[in-house]
Amino acid sequence: MKTIYVRHDGKASASLLTDPSGDKTAILTEVAVWPEFRGRGWGSEILKEVCADADTDDVTLMLSFDPGPNGLSAEAMLSWYERYGFIRALNDPDVMIRLPQGR
């Protein structure tokens, strides 16, 4: 699984932290699209690729749910990640988890 995904000349990107020991978990640290290019589906395009790679490699994805000041609202961000199979962790509502799918 890659740790950096870049599309559209760097205007859309995603980054992950992985464990070099081979642990089957990756932390999605960021999905970013330059503000003037939002609303074109570029973030979704990258997240779909990240999820497909995670499924292929049997990797569980985790992220810290933080909408930030200039992105989607908390409700919109939660809904966006849920469309790609992420669910909120039971022990921490600010963490979302996505188990490998399609196997």
GUVEXDO-448773 format. One record per atom (N, C-alpha, C): x negated, y, z negated; residue in one letter. Coordinates in pm, whole numbers, padded with zeros to 5 digits, always signed. Atoms other than C-alpha are relative to their C-alpha. Layout:
<tivexs>
XYZa/...
</tivexs>
This chain:
<tivexs>
-00085-00118+00000m/+00000+00000+00000m/-00089+00124+00000m/+00077-00124-00006k/-00131+00344+00089k/+00026+00084-00125k/-00020-00090+00112t/-00175+00610-00177t/+00035+00142+00045t/-00036-00132-00054i/-00125+00913+00049i/+00072-00020+00133i/-00078+00001-00123y/+00138+00958+00319y/+00011+00145+00046y/-00005-00136-00054v/+00119+01265+00542v/+00071-00003+00135v/-00074-00009-00125r/+00356+01362+00822r/+00011+00146+00042r/-00030-00132-00055h/+00426+01660+01045h/-00111+00101-00030h/+00118-00087+00016d/+00075+01808+01037d/-00020+00047-00144d/+00022-00031+00142g/+00064+01800+00656g/+00111+00079-00065g/-00110-00078+00057k/+00391+01983+00606k/+00092-00084-00087k/-00075+00094+00084a/+00541+01674+00441a/-00098-00107-00048a/+00094+00099+00053s/+00356+01437+00211s/+00058-00070-00123s/-00032+00074+00123a/+00384+01181-00065a/-00131-00057-00052a/+00120+00059+00059s/+00122+01056-00307s/+00040-00096-00111s/-00025+00103+00100l/+00102+00753-00533l/-00129-00032-00074l/+00111+00055+00078l/-00121+00621-00808l/+00021-00150-00008l/-00008+00146+00009t/-00196+00252-00796t/-00109-00050-00093t/+00096+00063+00091d/-00383+00020-01028d/-00096-00085+00083d/+00095+00077-00081p/-00703-00110-00866p/-00014-00146-00042p/+00010+00139+00045s/-00673-00431-01069s/+00097-00090+00075s/-00095+00080-00075g/-00394-00541-00838g/+00138-00007-00063g/-00132-00006+00061d/-00101-00466-01070d/+00101+00043+00106d/-00101-00023-00103k/+00215-00460-00861k/+00093+00116-00035k/-00076-00119+00033t/+00327-00116-00984t/-00075+00121+00056t/+00058-00125-00048a/+00269+00224-00824a/+00084+00114-00054a/-00069-00119+00049i/+00357+00566-00961i/+00008+00100+00115i/-00022-00101-00103l/+00507+00802-00706l/-00016+00135-00068l/+00030-00125+00070t/+00351+01130-00817t/+00061+00121+00066t/-00053-00118-00068e/+00493+01358-00552e/+00056-00036+00137e/-00050-00007-00137v/+00710+01390-00245v/+00019+00149+00024v/-00003-00144-00020a/+00661+01738-00104a/+00021+00035+00147a/-00020-00057-00133v/+00782+01932+00198v/-00010+00151-00017v/+00012-00146+00006w/+00683+02291+00263w/+00139+00062+00002w/-00134-00058+00012p/+00979+02513+00171p/+00066+00038+00133p/-00061-00045-00126e/+01031+02653+00521e/+00038-00116+00093e/-00031+00116-00083f/+01060+02298+00661f/+00095-00098-00069f/-00094+00087+00071r/+01304+02151+00407r/+00133-00007+00074r/-00130+00018-00064g/+01640+02019+00521g/-00008-00066+00137g/+00019+00065-00129r/+01494+01843+00827r/-00010-00152-00013r/+00008+00144+00021g/+01485+01497+00670g/-00142-00054-00012g/+00139+00044+00005w/+01106+01487+00644w/-00034-00070-00132w/+00022+00066+00129g/+01104+01400+00273g/+00060-00140+00001g/-00064+00130-00011s/+01348+01117+00341s/-00080-00093+00089s/+00081+00079-00092e/+01134+00998+00630e/-00120-00061-00073e/+00117+00050+00073i/+00830+00968+00405i/+00042-00097-00110i/-00042+00089+00108l/+01020+00815+00113l/+00044-00136+00055l/-00037+00128-00063k/+01166+00549+00346k/-00125-00083+00029k/+00124+00073-00031e/+00812+00457+00456e/-00066-00051-00128e/+00057+00043+00128v/+00686+00445+00097v/+00077-00122-00052v/-00082+00112+00050c/+00977+00218-00003c/-00018-00125+00085c/+00021+00116-00087a/+00929-00007+00300a/-00135-00066-00029a/+00131+00056+00034d/+00559-00048+00218d/+00004-00070-00135d/-00011+00061+00132a/+00644-00118-00146a/+00072-00135+00010a/-00072+00127-00018d/+00892-00386-00037d/-00090-00105+00064d/+00090+00092-00069t/+00640-00544+00199t/-00107-00055-00094t/+00109+00039+00090d/+00372-00551-00071d/+00049-00047-00136d/-00061+00045+00126d/+00616-00650-00352d/-00043+00088-00117d/+00044-00098+00100v/+00535-00333-00549v/+00122+00070-00060v/-00100-00078+00070t/+00757-00172-00812t/-00045+00146-00001t/+00031-00143+00001l/+00772+00207-00778l/+00058+00064-00126l/-00046-00077+00115m/+00802+00441-01075m/-00026+00147+00028m/+00023-00144-00012l/+00834+00819-01097l/+00055+00069-00122l/-00051-00087+00105s/+00885+01090-01351s/+00094+00099+00066s/-00107-00082-00058f/+01206+01274-01272f/-00015+00144-00047f/+00022-00140+00035d/+01118+01646-01265d/+00032+00087+00120d/-00039-00076-00117p/+01307+01873-01026p/-00089+00121+00030p/+00085-00116-00025g/+01068+02166-01068g/+00082+00124+00034g/-00072-00126-00017p/+01156+02531-01013p/+00043+00031+00144p/-00027-00040-00139n/+01162+02542-00630n/+00057-00110+00088n/-00049+00112-00080g/+01303+02207-00521g/+00148-00021-00017g/-00139+00037+00017l/+01631+02025-00540l/+00044+00017-00145l/-00053+00000+00136s/+01858+02059-00843s/-00018-00140-00059s/+00016+00130+00066a/+01835+01779-01099a/+00102-00101+00054a/-00104+00090-00050e/+02165+01631-00977e/-00029-00045+00143e/+00029+00034-00140a/+02066+01645-00610a/-00122-00092+00009a/+00119+00084-00002m/+01723+01495-00681m/+00033-00141-00047m/-00041+00131+00052l/+01872+01211-00887l/+00075-00078+00109l/-00078+00063-00106s/+02119+01134-00608s/-00089-00041+00117s/+00091+00029-00112w/+01843+01149-00344w/-00082-00125-00028w/+00079+00119+00033y/+01622+00897-00521y/+00088-00125-00012y/-00091+00115+00011e/+01921+00671-00596e/+00033-00058+00137e/-00028+00050-00137r/+01990+00647-00219r/-00107-00097+00047r/+00110+00088-00041y/+01654+00471-00189y/-00027-00111-00101y/+00008+00114+00090g/+01715+00224-00469g/-00062+00026-00136g/+00054-00033+00133f/+01568+00408-00770f/+00114+00005-00101f/-00095-00010+00111i/+01748+00379-01103i/-00072+00062-00119i/+00060-00058+00120r/+01691+00559-01431r/-00040-00110-00097r/+00046+00097+00100a/+01489+00368-01688a/+00088+00010-00124a/-00087+00002+00118l/+01692+00263-01991l/-00063+00070-00119l/+00066-00055+00118n/+01432+00376-02242n/-00047+00144+00018n/+00043-00137-00025d/+01351+00714-02078d/+00076+00055+00119d/-00082-00050-00111p/+01606+00908-01870p/-00077+00086+00100p/+00080-00078-00093d/+01326+01111-01708d/-00085-00087+00091d/+00076+00094-00083v/+01174+00798-01552v/+00097-00076+00089v/-00079+00079-00093m/+01311+00626-01244m/-00087-00115+00050m/+00069+00121-00041i/+01219+00277-01126i/+00068-00056+00124i/-00055+00069-00117r/+01262+00099-00794r/-00071-00134+00015r/+00056+00134-00017l/+01211-00276-00779l/-00010-00034+00148l/+00009+00041-00141p/+01099-00437-00452p/+00134-00056+00047p/-00129+00043-00052q/+01399-00505-00231q/-00018-00079+00129q/-00002+00071-00126g/+01486-00728+00060g/-00069-00135+00000g/+00065+00130+00005r/+01327-01050-00061r/+00097-00101-00053r/
</tivexs>
